[in-house]
Amino acid sequence: MSQVITTSEGEQPEVPANVFAQTVTQVNHYTDRMFSFRITRPASLRFRSGEFVMIGLPGFEKPVFRAYSISSPSWDEELEFFSIKVPDGPLTEHLQKIKPGDTIWMRKKPTGTLVLDALIPGKRLFMLSTGTGIAPFASLIRDPECYEKFDQLILTHTCRLNAELQYGFDTVETTRNDPLVGELVGENLIHFTSTTRDQSALMGRITDLIVNGSLFEALGVDKFDPENDRVMICGSTEMTQDLKTMFEDMGFEEGANSRPASFVIERAFVG
């Protein structure tokens, strides 16, 4: 367990040279396992929608940093994150207790492969997520460039419980009503959800729904086509590896920033 160190009243821990110290502006607890938070944005920070940064907290003998996708779009004046709560996690045990006014440490260099630059041109963009893996896609669906590059965006989100899907519903609604991208969205964004534990309209792991065809039937769209479809994947290690194998078997090729191709996964979150 990380050891918390105390400082004199009013004294602030020294901020490392490669770290921004930012202020929490909003916290929203969705369930006992998931929450979102917003922080101030450093004036000098530039990032591409879909990238992640390393987040930590001050006040520890040895700061612990973990990768967090920025779920707000690149044009937002603040930074948003969507996090799971891990009771004994070195970071999330403490991070889940933050409140407005608290300080968050963030390393200065954003990076990641769930970006448009890592994909070759196509017609449809599928963003397949489980749990908090929806975070980078929450950024991308609010980026006008997505709608310029693709005719249709299809966002899937699978969670155990209905309540865990709420962040996605809130984000999609906000996107549709956003003055910057709302007009671009129209019918070009499709939001699909499923659960694996709670009863819902469509239940099952996204991998199973792809294999048995339920996903395409529910969406009323054609099955995956390597020529026209591009795919981004973010979620549990098992889901990511299963989908990687599945898409490679279908003729898709994994891309990267240095070599764009037809599908990408975020390896920072894969064990």
C-alpha positions as CSV (number, residue, x, y, z in Angstrom):
1,M,0.0,0.0,0.0
2,S,1.3,3.5,-0.9
3,Q,2.3,5.4,2.2
4,V,0.7,8.9,2.6
5,I,3.1,11.6,3.8
6,T,1.9,14.6,5.7
7,T,3.2,18.2,5.2
8,S,2.8,21.2,7.4
9,E,-0.5,23.0,7.2
10,G,-0.8,25.0,4.0
11,E,2.4,23.4,2.6
12,Q,2.1,21.9,-0.9
13,P,4.2,18.9,-2.0
14,E,6.9,19.8,-4.6
15,V,5.6,19.2,-8.1
16,P,8.1,17.1,-10.2
17,A,9.4,18.8,-13.3
18,N,7.6,16.6,-15.8
19,V,4.2,16.9,-14.0
20,F,1.3,19.3,-14.2
21,A,-0.6,20.0,-10.9
22,Q,-4.2,20.5,-11.8
23,T,-7.4,21.1,-9.8
24,V,-10.5,18.8,-9.6
25,T,-13.6,20.7,-10.8
26,Q,-16.2,18.0,-10.8
27,V,-16.8,14.4,-9.6
28,N,-19.6,12.1,-10.5
29,H,-20.0,8.7,-8.9
30,Y,-22.1,6.4,-11.2
31,T,-21.9,3.2,-9.2
32,D,-19.8,1.7,-6.4
33,R,-17.3,0.6,-9.1
34,M,-17.2,3.6,-11.6
35,F,-16.9,7.4,-11.4
36,S,-15.9,10.3,-13.6
37,F,-14.0,13.4,-12.8
38,R,-13.0,16.7,-14.5
39,I,-9.9,18.7,-13.8
40,T,-8.5,22.0,-15.1
41,R,-6.6,21.9,-18.3
42,P,-3.0,23.1,-18.5
43,A,-2.8,26.0,-21.0
44,S,0.2,24.3,-22.8
45,L,-1.4,20.9,-23.1
46,R,-2.1,19.6,-26.6
47,F,-3.4,16.1,-27.3
48,R,-5.2,14.1,-29.9
49,S,-8.7,12.8,-29.1
50,G,-8.3,9.2,-27.9
51,E,-4.9,9.6,-26.2
52,F,-4.1,8.9,-22.6
53,V,-2.0,10.5,-19.9
54,M,-0.5,9.3,-16.6
55,I,-2.5,10.4,-13.6
56,G,-1.3,10.5,-10.0
57,L,-1.9,12.1,-6.6
58,P,0.4,14.3,-4.5
59,G,1.2,13.5,-0.9
60,F,2.7,10.0,-1.2
61,E,6.2,8.9,-0.3
62,K,6.5,7.5,-3.8
63,P,3.9,8.8,-6.3
64,V,1.9,6.2,-8.2
65,F,0.9,7.0,-11.7
66,R,-1.6,5.1,-13.9
67,A,-2.6,5.5,-17.5
68,Y,-6.0,7.2,-18.0
69,S,-7.6,7.9,-21.3
70,I,-8.8,11.5,-21.7
71,S,-12.5,11.2,-22.3
72,S,-13.0,14.9,-23.2
73,P,-12.4,16.0,-26.7
74,S,-9.2,17.8,-27.7
75,W,-11.0,21.1,-27.9
76,D,-12.5,21.0,-24.4
77,E,-11.4,23.6,-21.9
78,E,-11.2,21.0,-19.1
79,L,-10.0,17.4,-19.0
80,E,-12.4,14.6,-18.2
81,F,-11.7,11.0,-17.1
82,F,-13.8,7.9,-16.4
83,S,-12.3,5.5,-13.8
84,I,-13.0,2.2,-12.1
85,K,-12.8,2.0,-8.4
86,V,-10.3,-0.6,-7.0
87,P,-10.7,-1.0,-3.2
88,D,-7.0,-1.9,-2.6
89,G,-5.6,-0.3,-5.8
90,P,-2.4,1.7,-5.1
91,L,-3.9,4.8,-6.9
92,T,-7.7,4.3,-7.2
93,E,-8.1,3.5,-3.5
94,H,-7.3,7.2,-3.0
95,L,-8.4,8.6,-6.3
96,Q,-12.0,7.6,-5.8
97,K,-12.2,9.8,-2.8
98,I,-11.3,13.1,-4.6
99,K,-13.6,16.1,-4.5
100,P,-13.7,19.5,-6.2
101,G,-10.8,21.6,-5.1
102,D,-8.3,18.7,-4.7
103,T,-5.1,18.5,-6.7
104,I,-4.4,15.9,-9.3
105,W,-0.9,15.3,-10.7
106,M,-0.6,14.6,-14.5
107,R,2.5,13.8,-16.5
108,K,3.0,16.2,-19.4
109,K,3.2,13.8,-22.3
110,P,-0.1,12.4,-23.8
111,T,0.2,9.4,-26.1
112,G,-1.8,6.4,-27.3
113,T,-2.9,4.4,-30.4
114,L,-6.7,4.9,-30.2
115,V,-6.3,7.9,-32.5
116,L,-7.5,8.6,-36.0
117,D,-3.9,8.9,-37.2
118,A,-3.4,5.2,-36.6
119,L,-6.2,4.1,-39.0
120,I,-6.2,4.2,-42.8
121,P,-9.3,5.8,-44.5
122,G,-12.6,4.0,-44.4
123,K,-16.4,4.4,-44.4
124,R,-17.5,3.1,-41.0
125,L,-15.7,3.4,-37.6
126,F,-16.5,0.8,-35.0
127,M,-15.5,1.7,-31.4
128,L,-15.9,-1.5,-29.3
129,S,-15.6,-1.0,-25.5
130,T,-16.3,-2.7,-22.2
131,G,-16.5,-0.9,-18.8
132,T,-14.3,2.2,-18.5
133,G,-12.9,1.3,-21.9
134,I,-15.5,3.7,-23.4
135,A,-13.4,6.7,-22.2
136,P,-11.2,7.3,-25.3
137,F,-14.3,6.9,-27.5
138,A,-16.1,9.5,-25.4
139,S,-13.4,11.8,-26.6
140,L,-13.5,10.7,-30.2
141,I,-17.3,11.0,-30.7
142,R,-17.0,14.6,-29.7
143,D,-14.3,15.4,-32.2
144,P,-15.5,16.9,-35.5
145,E,-12.6,15.2,-37.4
146,C,-14.3,11.9,-36.8
147,Y,-17.3,12.9,-38.8
148,E,-15.2,14.3,-41.5
149,K,-13.3,11.1,-41.9
150,F,-16.1,8.5,-41.6
151,D,-19.6,8.3,-42.8
152,Q,-20.8,6.5,-39.7
153,L,-19.6,6.0,-36.2
154,I,-20.8,2.9,-34.2
155,L,-20.0,2.9,-30.5
156,T,-20.6,-0.3,-28.5
157,H,-20.5,-0.4,-24.7
158,T,-20.8,-3.6,-22.7
159,C,-20.9,-3.7,-18.9
160,R,-22.1,-6.1,-16.2
161,L,-24.8,-3.8,-14.9
162,N,-27.3,-1.3,-16.5
163,A,-26.1,1.5,-14.1
164,E,-22.6,1.1,-15.5
165,L,-23.8,2.1,-18.9
166,Q,-25.0,5.5,-17.7
167,Y,-21.8,7.3,-18.4
168,G,-22.1,6.3,-22.1
169,F,-25.7,7.4,-22.3
170,D,-24.9,10.8,-20.7
171,T,-21.9,11.3,-23.0
172,V,-23.9,10.5,-26.2
173,E,-26.7,12.8,-25.2
174,T,-24.3,15.6,-24.4
175,T,-22.6,15.0,-27.8
176,R,-25.9,15.2,-29.7
177,N,-26.7,18.5,-28.0
178,D,-23.3,20.0,-28.3
179,P,-23.2,23.3,-30.3
180,L,-19.9,22.4,-31.9
181,V,-20.5,18.8,-33.0
182,G,-24.3,18.3,-32.5
183,E,-25.2,19.1,-36.1
184,L,-22.5,16.7,-37.4
185,V,-23.8,13.8,-35.4
186,G,-27.3,13.5,-36.6
187,E,-27.8,9.8,-37.6
188,N,-24.1,9.3,-38.2
189,L,-23.5,8.1,-34.6
190,I,-25.0,4.8,-33.4
191,H,-24.8,3.9,-29.7
192,F,-25.2,0.2,-28.9
193,T,-25.2,-1.3,-25.4
194,S,-25.4,-4.7,-23.8
195,T,-25.1,-6.2,-20.3
196,T,-23.6,-9.5,-19.1
197,R,-25.4,-9.6,-15.7
198,D,-28.4,-7.3,-15.4
199,Q,-31.4,-7.9,-17.6
200,S,-31.4,-5.6,-20.6
201,A,-32.7,-5.4,-24.2
202,L,-29.7,-7.3,-25.4
203,M,-27.4,-9.4,-23.2
204,G,-24.1,-10.9,-23.8
205,R,-20.3,-10.3,-24.3
206,I,-19.6,-8.2,-27.4
207,T,-17.5,-11.1,-28.8
208,D,-20.5,-13.5,-28.6
209,L,-22.8,-10.9,-30.1
210,I,-20.4,-10.5,-33.1
211,V,-20.1,-14.2,-33.6
212,N,-23.8,-15.0,-33.4
213,G,-24.7,-12.0,-35.5
214,S,-26.9,-10.3,-32.9
215,L,-24.9,-7.1,-33.0
216,F,-25.5,-6.6,-36.7
217,E,-29.1,-7.6,-36.5
218,A,-29.8,-5.2,-33.7
219,L,-28.0,-2.4,-35.5
220,G,-29.5,-3.2,-38.9
221,V,-26.0,-3.0,-40.5
222,D,-23.8,-5.2,-42.6
223,K,-21.2,-7.4,-41.0
224,F,-17.6,-6.3,-40.7
225,D,-15.8,-5.5,-44.0
226,P,-12.0,-5.1,-44.0
227,E,-12.2,-2.9,-47.1
228,N,-14.5,-0.3,-45.7
229,D,-14.6,-0.7,-41.9
230,R,-12.1,0.5,-39.3
231,V,-12.1,-0.7,-35.7
232,M,-10.9,0.6,-32.4
233,I,-10.9,-1.7,-29.3
234,C,-10.6,-0.8,-25.6
235,G,-11.7,-2.8,-22.6
236,S,-10.7,-5.8,-20.5
237,T,-7.6,-7.8,-21.4
238,E,-9.6,-10.9,-22.3
239,M,-12.0,-8.9,-24.5
240,T,-9.2,-7.1,-26.3
241,Q,-7.2,-10.2,-27.0
242,D,-10.3,-12.1,-28.2
243,L,-11.3,-9.3,-30.6
244,K,-7.7,-8.8,-31.8
245,T,-7.7,-12.5,-32.9
246,M,-11.1,-12.3,-34.3
247,F,-10.4,-9.3,-36.5
248,E,-7.1,-10.6,-37.7
249,D,-8.9,-13.8,-38.8
250,M,-11.3,-11.6,-40.7
251,G,-8.5,-10.0,-42.7
252,F,-8.0,-6.8,-40.6
253,E,-4.5,-5.6,-39.9
254,E,-3.5,-4.0,-36.6
255,G,-2.3,-0.4,-37.0
256,A,-0.1,2.0,-35.0
257,N,0.9,5.7,-35.2
258,S,3.9,4.8,-37.3
259,R,2.0,2.4,-39.5
260,P,-1.8,3.1,-39.9
261,A,-4.0,0.0,-40.7
262,S,-7.5,-1.2,-40.3
263,F,-7.9,-1.8,-36.5
264,V,-6.2,-0.6,-33.3
265,I,-6.1,-1.5,-29.7
266,E,-4.7,0.4,-26.7
267,R,-1.8,-1.7,-25.5
268,A,-1.2,0.5,-22.4
269,F,-4.2,-1.1,-20.8
270,V,-3.5,-4.7,-21.9
271,G,-1.8,-7.0,-19.5
